[in-house]
């Protein structure tokens, strides 16, 4: 059986008798997984809104920082003027488009249930 913080734990109450009676472990695991996703949805909804708002607020700072970096690369002859001018005109649209992929990966990782192993090499 799953646990959730109030008031979301009230959503579990109707299923408690079924969890006590049922002996089918596969069915219990699938019901538990479904309930976890339902209960987790309001939290991920709020966090997604915060994620999007924070990213949109940070876009101008990212644009300015990257533009300064591109100017310094151009001054040190490590980058062409063409890339600097390209970013000057298309940097903000590129950052806005990147928000779509960032949001996709944010939601995907938020609903990822399998623990990924981290290995150290060396």
Secondary structure as GFF3:
##gff-version 3
##sequence-region A 1 122
A	DSSP	three_ten_helix	8	11	.	.	.	ID=ss1
A	DSSP	three_ten_helix	13	15	.	.	.	ID=ss2
A	DSSP	alpha_helix	16	21	.	.	.	ID=ss3
A	DSSP	alpha_helix	25	75	.	.	.	ID=ss4
A	DSSP	alpha_helix	81	110	.	.	.	ID=ss5
###
